[in-house]
Amino acid sequence: MSRLLVIGCGGVASVAIRKCCQNSDVFTEIMIASRTKEKCDALKEKIESTTKTKIETAKVDADNAAEVAELIRAYKPDAVLNVALPYQDLTIMDACLEAGADYIDTANSCYLRSVDILCQLFHTFHTLRKPVFRFLLRPARMWEE
């Protein structure tokens, strides 16, 4: 149903990716991209046997908007989930605007009750083909399994 490009592979990314993979009917394909592809590969190896979601990995420099935009155009995601470092937000936003991709961001200023809300909103925006520019998720420490 949907392809999600996740930029970042740290602690928050790990939780967000695991939660998305628990909703394989919504997130059918995920690409994990980070400057350290080995971290992406290790996370993929840990979770791919527990989900129906198809997981791919890639190396990307989130400080380089052109490189991020190139990856977006190549993978053709329905949305880009930014779980990289905060100082990389504008670069990733610029890449999404350049490549015409919907953008989902994370921050600590808004708390959701569960990832199900994210799935419902993503599905709604995807179905209506309305752009998602900024969406706030609750912090990873509050998403404990």
DRENVOZA-869348 format. One record per atom (N, C-alpha, C): residue in three letters; x, y, z; atom name. Coordinates in nm, 3 decimals. Layout:
DRENVOZA-869348
aa | x | y | z | at
ALA | X | Y | Z | CA $
...
END
This chain:
DRENVOZA-869348
aa | x | y | z | at
MET | 0.080 | -0.120 | 0.000 | N $
MET | 0.000 | 0.000 | 0.000 | CA $
MET | 0.085 | 0.126 | 0.000 | C $
SER | 0.193 | 0.128 | 0.080 | N $
SER | 0.272 | 0.251 | 0.084 | CA $
SER | 0.420 | 0.223 | 0.100 | C $
ARG | 0.498 | 0.317 | 0.051 | N $
ARG | 0.644 | 0.312 | 0.062 | CA $
ARG | 0.687 | 0.430 | 0.148 | C $
LEU | 0.767 | 0.402 | 0.249 | N $
LEU | 0.815 | 0.505 | 0.340 | CA $
LEU | 0.967 | 0.506 | 0.337 | C $
LEU | 1.025 | 0.624 | 0.315 | N $
LEU | 1.168 | 0.642 | 0.324 | CA $
LEU | 1.197 | 0.702 | 0.461 | C $
VAL | 1.274 | 0.631 | 0.542 | N $
VAL | 1.310 | 0.677 | 0.676 | CA $
VAL | 1.454 | 0.724 | 0.672 | C $
ILE | 1.476 | 0.851 | 0.705 | N $
ILE | 1.612 | 0.905 | 0.707 | CA $
ILE | 1.655 | 0.917 | 0.852 | C $
GLY | 1.756 | 0.839 | 0.888 | N $
GLY | 1.807 | 0.831 | 1.024 | CA $
GLY | 1.800 | 0.688 | 1.073 | C $
CYS | 1.894 | 0.651 | 1.161 | N $
CYS | 1.895 | 0.513 | 1.210 | CA $
CYS | 1.944 | 0.509 | 1.355 | C $
GLY | 1.911 | 0.613 | 1.431 | N $
GLY | 1.948 | 0.616 | 1.572 | CA $
GLY | 1.838 | 0.558 | 1.658 | C $
GLY | 1.834 | 0.599 | 1.784 | N $
GLY | 1.738 | 0.546 | 1.880 | CA $
GLY | 1.594 | 0.576 | 1.844 | C $
VAL | 1.563 | 0.700 | 1.810 | N $
VAL | 1.426 | 0.737 | 1.772 | CA $
VAL | 1.386 | 0.665 | 1.644 | C $
ALA | 1.476 | 0.662 | 1.548 | N $
ALA | 1.448 | 0.594 | 1.421 | CA $
ALA | 1.418 | 0.446 | 1.444 | C $
SER | 1.496 | 0.384 | 1.528 | N $
SER | 1.478 | 0.242 | 1.556 | CA $
SER | 1.338 | 0.213 | 1.609 | C $
VAL | 1.292 | 0.295 | 1.701 | N $
VAL | 1.158 | 0.277 | 1.757 | CA $
VAL | 1.051 | 0.306 | 1.651 | C $
ALA | 1.067 | 0.415 | 1.577 | N $
ALA | 0.968 | 0.452 | 1.474 | CA $
ALA | 0.959 | 0.343 | 1.367 | C $
ILE | 1.073 | 0.290 | 1.325 | N $
ILE | 1.075 | 0.186 | 1.222 | CA $
ILE | 1.007 | 0.059 | 1.273 | C $
ARG | 1.039 | 0.020 | 1.396 | N $
ARG | 0.975 | -0.099 | 1.454 | CA $
ARG | 0.824 | -0.081 | 1.462 | C $
LYS | 0.780 | 0.037 | 1.502 | N $
LYS | 0.636 | 0.062 | 1.513 | CA $
LYS | 0.570 | 0.061 | 1.375 | C $
CYS | 0.634 | 0.120 | 1.276 | N $
CYS | 0.579 | 0.116 | 1.140 | CA $
CYS | 0.570 | -0.027 | 1.090 | C $
CYS | 0.672 | -0.106 | 1.119 | N $
CYS | 0.673 | -0.246 | 1.074 | CA $
CYS | 0.567 | -0.330 | 1.145 | C $
GLN | 0.519 | -0.284 | 1.259 | N $
GLN | 0.408 | -0.353 | 1.325 | CA $
GLN | 0.276 | -0.326 | 1.253 | C $
ASN | 0.278 | -0.233 | 1.161 | N $
ASN | 0.159 | -0.196 | 1.082 | CA $
ASN | 0.189 | -0.221 | 0.934 | C $
SER | 0.218 | -0.346 | 0.902 | N $
SER | 0.258 | -0.383 | 0.767 | CA $
SER | 0.150 | -0.360 | 0.663 | C $
ASP | 0.025 | -0.354 | 0.706 | N $
ASP | -0.083 | -0.327 | 0.611 | CA $
ASP | -0.079 | -0.181 | 0.564 | C $
VAL | -0.025 | -0.093 | 0.644 | N $
VAL | -0.011 | 0.048 | 0.606 | CA $
VAL | 0.127 | 0.074 | 0.547 | C $
PHE | 0.231 | 0.029 | 0.615 | N $
PHE | 0.368 | 0.051 | 0.571 | CA $
PHE | 0.419 | -0.079 | 0.508 | C $
THR | 0.389 | -0.097 | 0.381 | N $
THR | 0.424 | -0.223 | 0.313 | CA $
THR | 0.571 | -0.229 | 0.273 | C $
GLU | 0.633 | -0.113 | 0.250 | N $
GLU | 0.775 | -0.108 | 0.212 | CA $
GLU | 0.841 | 0.009 | 0.284 | C $
ILE | 0.957 | -0.019 | 0.340 | N $
ILE | 1.033 | 0.085 | 0.409 | CA $
ILE | 1.178 | 0.079 | 0.363 | C $
MET | 1.235 | 0.197 | 0.338 | N $
MET | 1.378 | 0.206 | 0.315 | CA $
MET | 1.436 | 0.285 | 0.431 | C $
ILE | 1.538 | 0.228 | 0.496 | N $
ILE | 1.609 | 0.294 | 0.603 | CA $
ILE | 1.737 | 0.351 | 0.543 | C $
ALA | 1.756 | 0.482 | 0.555 | N $
ALA | 1.874 | 0.547 | 0.497 | CA $
ALA | 1.944 | 0.631 | 0.602 | C $
SER | 2.075 | 0.618 | 0.606 | N $
SER | 2.156 | 0.692 | 0.702 | CA $
SER | 2.298 | 0.704 | 0.648 | C $
ARG | 2.377 | 0.788 | 0.710 | N $
ARG | 2.516 | 0.801 | 0.663 | CA $
ARG | 2.597 | 0.675 | 0.693 | C $
THR | 2.548 | 0.594 | 0.789 | N $
THR | 2.615 | 0.469 | 0.823 | CA $
THR | 2.526 | 0.352 | 0.782 | C $
LYS | 2.545 | 0.303 | 0.661 | N $
LYS | 2.459 | 0.197 | 0.608 | CA $
LYS | 2.465 | 0.070 | 0.693 | C $
GLU | 2.579 | 0.045 | 0.755 | N $
GLU | 2.592 | -0.074 | 0.839 | CA $
GLU | 2.490 | -0.074 | 0.953 | C $
LYS | 2.461 | 0.044 | 1.009 | N $
LYS | 2.359 | 0.053 | 1.115 | CA $
LYS | 2.221 | 0.020 | 1.057 | C $
CYS | 2.195 | 0.066 | 0.937 | N $
CYS | 2.068 | 0.036 | 0.871 | CA $
CYS | 2.055 | -0.114 | 0.846 | C $
ASP | 2.163 | -0.174 | 0.797 | N $
ASP | 2.162 | -0.318 | 0.769 | CA $
ASP | 2.141 | -0.399 | 0.897 | C $
ALA | 2.204 | -0.356 | 1.006 | N $
ALA | 2.190 | -0.427 | 1.133 | CA $
ALA | 2.047 | -0.419 | 1.186 | C $
LEU | 1.985 | -0.302 | 1.175 | N $
LEU | 1.846 | -0.288 | 1.219 | CA $
LEU | 1.754 | -0.371 | 1.132 | C $
LYS | 1.777 | -0.369 | 1.001 | N $
LYS | 1.697 | -0.450 | 0.909 | CA $
LYS | 1.705 | -0.597 | 0.949 | C $
GLU | 1.826 | -0.644 | 0.976 | N $
GLU | 1.846 | -0.785 | 1.013 | CA $
GLU | 1.770 | -0.820 | 1.142 | C $
LYS | 1.766 | -0.728 | 1.236 | N $
LYS | 1.697 | -0.753 | 1.363 | CA $
LYS | 1.546 | -0.765 | 1.347 | C $
ILE | 1.488 | -0.686 | 1.257 | N $
ILE | 1.341 | -0.680 | 1.253 | CA $
ILE | 1.275 | -0.744 | 1.132 | C $
GLU | 1.350 | -0.775 | 1.027 | N $
GLU | 1.285 | -0.823 | 0.906 | CA $
GLU | 1.213 | -0.956 | 0.923 | C $
SER | 1.256 | -1.039 | 1.018 | N $
SER | 1.189 | -1.168 | 1.038 | CA $
SER | 1.062 | -1.154 | 1.121 | C $
THR | 1.036 | -1.034 | 1.173 | N $
THR | 0.919 | -1.013 | 1.259 | CA $
THR | 0.808 | -0.935 | 1.190 | C $
THR | 0.824 | -0.907 | 1.060 | N $
THR | 0.729 | -0.822 | 0.990 | CA $
THR | 0.708 | -0.867 | 0.847 | C $
LYS | 0.594 | -0.829 | 0.791 | N $
LYS | 0.569 | -0.852 | 0.649 | CA $
LYS | 0.618 | -0.735 | 0.565 | C $
THR | 0.653 | -0.625 | 0.631 | N $
THR | 0.703 | -0.507 | 0.562 | CA $
THR | 0.835 | -0.539 | 0.492 | C $
LYS | 0.845 | -0.503 | 0.364 | N $
LYS | 0.970 | -0.521 | 0.290 | CA $
LYS | 1.063 | -0.407 | 0.331 | C $
ILE | 1.183 | -0.442 | 0.374 | N $
ILE | 1.278 | -0.341 | 0.423 | CA $
ILE | 1.401 | -0.339 | 0.333 | C $
GLU | 1.439 | -0.219 | 0.290 | N $
GLU | 1.561 | -0.196 | 0.214 | CA $
GLU | 1.647 | -0.096 | 0.291 | C $
THR | 1.773 | -0.087 | 0.257 | N $
THR | 1.862 | 0.009 | 0.322 | CA $
THR | 1.942 | 0.085 | 0.218 | C $
ALA | 1.989 | 0.203 | 0.259 | N $
ALA | 2.071 | 0.285 | 0.170 | CA $
ALA | 2.160 | 0.377 | 0.252 | C $
LYS | 2.265 | 0.421 | 0.190 | N $
LYS | 2.353 | 0.521 | 0.251 | CA $
LYS | 2.315 | 0.657 | 0.195 | C $
VAL | 2.301 | 0.756 | 0.283 | N $
VAL | 2.270 | 0.892 | 0.237 | CA $
VAL | 2.330 | 0.992 | 0.335 | C $
ASP | 2.378 | 1.102 | 0.281 | N $
ASP | 2.429 | 1.213 | 0.363 | CA $
ASP | 2.315 | 1.314 | 0.378 | C $
ALA | 2.254 | 1.316 | 0.495 | N $
ALA | 2.138 | 1.403 | 0.518 | CA $
ALA | 2.175 | 1.551 | 0.519 | C $
ASP | 2.303 | 1.583 | 0.516 | N $
ASP | 2.346 | 1.723 | 0.506 | CA $
ASP | 2.352 | 1.769 | 0.361 | C $
ASN | 2.328 | 1.678 | 0.268 | N $
ASN | 2.340 | 1.708 | 0.125 | CA $
ASN | 2.202 | 1.694 | 0.061 | C $
ALA | 2.134 | 1.806 | 0.040 | N $
ALA | 1.998 | 1.805 | -0.013 | CA $
ALA | 1.990 | 1.738 | -0.150 | C $
ALA | 2.089 | 1.760 | -0.234 | N $
ALA | 2.087 | 1.700 | -0.368 | CA $
ALA | 2.095 | 1.547 | -0.359 | C $
GLU | 2.178 | 1.497 | -0.268 | N $
GLU | 2.190 | 1.352 | -0.251 | CA $
GLU | 2.061 | 1.292 | -0.195 | C $
VAL | 2.000 | 1.361 | -0.100 | N $
VAL | 1.873 | 1.313 | -0.043 | CA $
VAL | 1.764 | 1.316 | -0.151 | C $
ALA | 1.758 | 1.424 | -0.228 | N $
ALA | 1.658 | 1.434 | -0.336 | CA $
ALA | 1.678 | 1.324 | -0.440 | C $
GLU | 1.803 | 1.291 | -0.471 | N $
GLU | 1.832 | 1.183 | -0.566 | CA $
GLU | 1.780 | 1.049 | -0.513 | C $
LEU | 1.800 | 1.023 | -0.384 | N $
LEU | 1.750 | 0.899 | -0.323 | CA $
LEU | 1.597 | 0.897 | -0.326 | C $
ILE | 1.535 | 1.009 | -0.297 | N $
ILE | 1.388 | 1.018 | -0.300 | CA $
ILE | 1.336 | 0.987 | -0.440 | C $
ARG | 1.397 | 1.047 | -0.540 | N $
ARG | 1.353 | 1.022 | -0.677 | CA $
ARG | 1.375 | 0.876 | -0.718 | C $
ALA | 1.483 | 0.816 | -0.672 | N $
ALA | 1.513 | 0.677 | -0.707 | CA $
ALA | 1.419 | 0.579 | -0.637 | C $
TYR | 1.390 | 0.601 | -0.509 | N $
TYR | 1.307 | 0.508 | -0.432 | CA $
TYR | 1.158 | 0.533 | -0.454 | C $
LYS | 1.121 | 0.657 | -0.483 | N $
LYS | 0.981 | 0.697 | -0.508 | CA $
LYS | 0.889 | 0.663 | -0.389 | C $
PRO | 0.922 | 0.715 | -0.269 | N $
PRO | 0.838 | 0.686 | -0.153 | CA $
PRO | 0.708 | 0.767 | -0.157 | C $
ASP | 0.608 | 0.719 | -0.083 | N $
ASP | 0.486 | 0.797 | -0.065 | CA $
ASP | 0.511 | 0.912 | 0.033 | C $
ALA | 0.607 | 0.893 | 0.123 | N $
ALA | 0.645 | 0.997 | 0.219 | CA $
ALA | 0.785 | 0.970 | 0.270 | C $
VAL | 0.846 | 1.076 | 0.324 | N $
VAL | 0.978 | 1.068 | 0.386 | CA $
VAL | 0.960 | 1.098 | 0.534 | C $
LEU | 1.006 | 1.006 | 0.619 | N $
LEU | 1.002 | 1.024 | 0.764 | CA $
LEU | 1.141 | 1.068 | 0.809 | C $
ASN | 1.150 | 1.189 | 0.863 | N $
ASN | 1.276 | 1.244 | 0.907 | CA $
ASN | 1.296 | 1.213 | 1.055 | C $
VAL | 1.389 | 1.122 | 1.084 | N $
VAL | 1.428 | 1.094 | 1.222 | CA $
VAL | 1.580 | 1.113 | 1.235 | C $
ALA | 1.632 | 1.203 | 1.154 | N $
ALA | 1.774 | 1.237 | 1.158 | CA $
ALA | 1.796 | 1.343 | 1.267 | C $
LEU | 1.913 | 1.400 | 1.268 | N $
LEU | 1.945 | 1.502 | 1.367 | CA $
LEU | 1.870 | 1.632 | 1.337 | C $
PRO | 1.833 | 1.708 | 1.441 | N $
PRO | 1.753 | 1.829 | 1.420 | CA $
PRO | 1.814 | 1.931 | 1.324 | C $
TYR | 1.947 | 1.943 | 1.324 | N $
TYR | 2.009 | 2.041 | 1.235 | CA $
TYR | 1.999 | 2.001 | 1.088 | C $
GLN | 1.952 | 1.879 | 1.060 | N $
GLN | 1.938 | 1.833 | 0.921 | CA $
GLN | 1.796 | 1.853 | 0.867 | C $
ASP | 1.706 | 1.901 | 0.950 | N $
ASP | 1.566 | 1.917 | 0.911 | CA $
ASP | 1.549 | 1.998 | 0.782 | C $
LEU | 1.609 | 2.115 | 0.776 | N $
LEU | 1.588 | 2.202 | 0.660 | CA $
LEU | 1.645 | 2.142 | 0.533 | C $
THR | 1.758 | 2.075 | 0.543 | N $
THR | 1.817 | 2.009 | 0.426 | CA $
THR | 1.723 | 1.901 | 0.373 | C $
ILE | 1.668 | 1.821 | 0.464 | N $
ILE | 1.577 | 1.714 | 0.422 | CA $
ILE | 1.447 | 1.773 | 0.369 | C $
MET | 1.397 | 1.880 | 0.431 | N $
MET | 1.277 | 1.948 | 0.379 | CA $
MET | 1.301 | 1.999 | 0.238 | C $
ASP | 1.416 | 2.062 | 0.217 | N $
ASP | 1.451 | 2.113 | 0.083 | CA $
ASP | 1.453 | 1.999 | -0.018 | C $
ALA | 1.511 | 1.886 | 0.019 | N $
ALA | 1.517 | 1.771 | -0.071 | CA $
ALA | 1.377 | 1.720 | -0.104 | C $
CYS | 1.290 | 1.715 | -0.005 | N $
CYS | 1.152 | 1.671 | -0.029 | CA $
CYS | 1.079 | 1.767 | -0.122 | C $
LEU | 1.098 | 1.896 | -0.101 | N $
LEU | 1.035 | 1.993 | -0.189 | CA $
LEU | 1.088 | 1.979 | -0.332 | C $
GLU | 1.219 | 1.962 | -0.345 | N $
GLU | 1.281 | 1.948 | -0.477 | CA $
GLU | 1.232 | 1.822 | -0.549 | C $
ALA | 1.217 | 1.712 | -0.473 | N $
ALA | 1.178 | 1.584 | -0.534 | CA $
ALA | 1.026 | 1.564 | -0.535 | C $
GLY | 0.951 | 1.654 | -0.473 | N $
GLY | 0.805 | 1.643 | -0.472 | CA $
GLY | 0.754 | 1.535 | -0.378 | C $
ALA | 0.824 | 1.514 | -0.268 | N $
ALA | 0.783 | 1.410 | -0.172 | CA $
ALA | 0.715 | 1.470 | -0.050 | C $
ASP | 0.620 | 1.396 | 0.006 | N $
ASP | 0.557 | 1.437 | 0.131 | CA $
ASP | 0.658 | 1.418 | 0.244 | C $
TYR | 0.650 | 1.504 | 0.346 | N $
TYR | 0.749 | 1.511 | 0.453 | CA $
TYR | 0.682 | 1.489 | 0.588 | C $
ILE | 0.739 | 1.398 | 0.667 | N $
ILE | 0.692 | 1.374 | 0.803 | CA $
ILE | 0.810 | 1.397 | 0.895 | C $
ASP | 0.788 | 1.472 | 1.001 | N $
ASP | 0.897 | 1.506 | 1.092 | CA $
ASP | 0.865 | 1.457 | 1.232 | C $
THR | 0.967 | 1.451 | 1.314 | N $
THR | 0.949 | 1.414 | 1.455 | CA $
THR | 0.995 | 1.530 | 1.542 | C $
ALA | 0.931 | 1.544 | 1.656 | N $
ALA | 0.968 | 1.649 | 1.752 | CA $
ALA | 0.911 | 1.610 | 1.888 | C $
ASN | 0.958 | 1.676 | 1.991 | N $
ASN | 0.912 | 1.647 | 2.126 | CA $
ASN | 0.797 | 1.736 | 2.171 | C $
SER | 0.747 | 1.822 | 2.085 | N $
SER | 0.650 | 1.921 | 2.131 | CA $
SER | 0.505 | 1.874 | 2.121 | C $
CYS | 0.480 | 1.759 | 2.066 | N $
CYS | 0.343 | 1.712 | 2.050 | CA $
CYS | 0.340 | 1.562 | 2.080 | C $
TYR | 0.242 | 1.518 | 2.155 | N $
TYR | 0.235 | 1.379 | 2.196 | CA $
TYR | 0.112 | 1.311 | 2.139 | C $
LEU | 0.134 | 1.198 | 2.070 | N $
LEU | 0.025 | 1.118 | 2.018 | CA $
LEU | 0.002 | 0.999 | 2.109 | C $
ARG | -0.120 | 0.948 | 2.110 | N $
ARG | -0.149 | 0.834 | 2.197 | CA $
ARG | -0.089 | 0.705 | 2.145 | C $
SER | -0.077 | 0.688 | 2.014 | N $
SER | -0.017 | 0.566 | 1.960 | CA $
SER | 0.021 | 0.587 | 1.815 | C $
VAL | 0.101 | 0.494 | 1.765 | N $
VAL | 0.141 | 0.500 | 1.624 | CA $
VAL | 0.020 | 0.476 | 1.533 | C $
ASP | -0.087 | 0.421 | 1.587 | N $
ASP | -0.208 | 0.400 | 1.506 | CA $
ASP | -0.260 | 0.532 | 1.449 | C $
ILE | -0.245 | 0.640 | 1.526 | N $
ILE | -0.288 | 0.770 | 1.476 | CA $
ILE | -0.205 | 0.809 | 1.354 | C $
LEU | -0.072 | 0.785 | 1.361 | N $
LEU | 0.015 | 0.811 | 1.247 | CA $
LEU | -0.032 | 0.731 | 1.126 | C $
CYS | -0.061 | 0.603 | 1.147 | N $
CYS | -0.104 | 0.518 | 1.037 | CA $
CYS | -0.234 | 0.569 | 0.976 | C $
GLN | -0.328 | 0.607 | 1.059 | N $
GLN | -0.456 | 0.658 | 1.009 | CA $
GLN | -0.437 | 0.787 | 0.931 | C $
LEU | -0.356 | 0.879 | 0.986 | N $
LEU | -0.334 | 1.005 | 0.916 | CA $
LEU | -0.258 | 0.984 | 0.786 | C $
PHE | -0.156 | 0.897 | 0.790 | N $
PHE | -0.081 | 0.869 | 0.669 | CA $
PHE | -0.173 | 0.813 | 0.562 | C $
HIS | -0.256 | 0.716 | 0.601 | N $
HIS | -0.349 | 0.655 | 0.506 | CA $
HIS | -0.445 | 0.759 | 0.450 | C $
THR | -0.497 | 0.846 | 0.536 | N $
THR | -0.591 | 0.949 | 0.492 | CA $
THR | -0.525 | 1.044 | 0.393 | C $
PHE | -0.406 | 1.095 | 0.428 | N $
PHE | -0.337 | 1.187 | 0.338 | CA $
PHE | -0.299 | 1.118 | 0.208 | C $
HIS | -0.254 | 0.993 | 0.219 | N $
HIS | -0.215 | 0.919 | 0.098 | CA $
HIS | -0.336 | 0.896 | 0.008 | C $
THR | -0.449 | 0.859 | 0.066 | N $
THR | -0.570 | 0.833 | -0.010 | CA $
THR | -0.621 | 0.960 | -0.078 | C $
LEU | -0.616 | 1.071 | -0.005 | N $
LEU | -0.666 | 1.198 | -0.061 | CA $
LEU | -0.562 | 1.267 | -0.148 | C $
ARG | -0.438 | 1.213 | -0.146 | N $
ARG | -0.326 | 1.272 | -0.221 | CA $
ARG | -0.301 | 1.416 | -0.180 | C $
LYS | -0.321 | 1.445 | -0.054 | N $
LYS | -0.291 | 1.578 | -0.001 | CA $
LYS | -0.149 | 1.574 | 0.055 | C $
PRO | -0.073 | 1.680 | 0.037 | N $
PRO | 0.064 | 1.678 | 0.087 | CA $
PRO | 0.070 | 1.684 | 0.239 | C $
VAL | 0.159 | 1.605 | 0.293 | N $
VAL | 0.189 | 1.610 | 0.436 | CA $
VAL | 0.320 | 1.684 | 0.445 | C $
PHE | 0.321 | 1.800 | 0.509 | N $
PHE | 0.447 | 1.872 | 0.516 | CA $
PHE | 0.515 | 1.858 | 0.650 | C $
ARG | 0.443 | 1.868 | 0.758 | N $
ARG | 0.507 | 1.854 | 0.888 | CA $
ARG | 0.410 | 1.786 | 0.982 | C $
PHE | 0.456 | 1.680 | 1.043 | N $
PHE | 0.372 | 1.605 | 1.134 | CA $
PHE | 0.456 | 1.569 | 1.254 | C $
LEU | 0.403 | 1.586 | 1.372 | N $
LEU | 0.480 | 1.565 | 1.494 | CA $
LEU | 0.443 | 1.433 | 1.559 | C $
LEU | 0.543 | 1.358 | 1.599 | N $
LEU | 0.525 | 1.231 | 1.667 | CA $
LEU | 0.569 | 1.243 | 1.812 | C $
ARG | 0.517 | 1.156 | 1.896 | N $
ARG | 0.560 | 1.158 | 2.036 | CA $
ARG | 0.703 | 1.103 | 2.046 | C $
PRO | 0.772 | 1.135 | 2.152 | N $
PRO | 0.911 | 1.088 | 2.166 | CA $
PRO | 0.919 | 0.937 | 2.178 | C $
ALA | 1.031 | 0.883 | 2.137 | N $
ALA | 1.050 | 0.738 | 2.135 | CA $
ALA | 1.038 | 0.676 | 2.274 | C $
ARG | 1.084 | 0.746 | 2.378 | N $
ARG | 1.080 | 0.687 | 2.512 | CA $
ARG | 0.936 | 0.659 | 2.557 | C $
MET | 0.839 | 0.723 | 2.495 | N $
MET | 0.700 | 0.704 | 2.533 | CA $
MET | 0.634 | 0.595 | 2.448 | C $
TRP | 0.710 | 0.538 | 2.352 | N $
TRP | 0.657 | 0.435 | 2.263 | CA $
TRP | 0.708 | 0.297 | 2.300 | C $
GLU | 0.751 | 0.281 | 2.420 | N $
GLU | 0.809 | 0.152 | 2.458 | CA $
GLU | 0.715 | 0.039 | 2.430 | C $
GLU | 0.772 | -0.073 | 2.385 | N $
GLU | 0.693 | -0.189 | 2.350 | CA $
GLU | 0.640 | -0.258 | 2.474 | C $
END
